[in-house]
């Protein structure tokens, strides 16, 4: 974890409801393409703008995120948002991590679909002040649209587009398969597939 010796770490926030191989691939690509030392997975506590669909609870999502991240020593999980009262805002999370990792560059990892909506977030200027951005390309979201948002926020120089393998998996599709009793293996880590089945999550 934090040794205070500089470097750069990625911050990947999501509901992780549940985490799937697309999340893990995104973390891997950020590590590899940007030369990061680590990626911290930050499960959302309470989403500020919408209810988390079919939410089994933040503690369960936290448990699943640990199961997803535990296989790679470069991945870690933070309970910052789960432990915080009230809605989870990215600028608060990044501020807390900036204090903890004082000599380390923070890289906020996000999808292009989230990036084009960044201006509507709470205090987006603070987000880009605290961290550079690693933005994963998404089908249907043109680079030009992302670039326009970055220009508007004045952070073009600190935003990097990530090349991503295309995954036809999403948390919502995994939840739907679980609801239908269909197999989840090869979409999520086996430990998560087992937990979802054993506890009857998303049924």
Helices and strands as residue ranges (DSSP letters): E 8-14, H 21-34, E 38-43, H 58-69, E 75-78, H 80-83, H 90-100, E 105-111, H 112-115, G 118-120, H 124-130, E 132-136, H 143-153, G 156-158, E 159-162, H 171-179, H 190-199
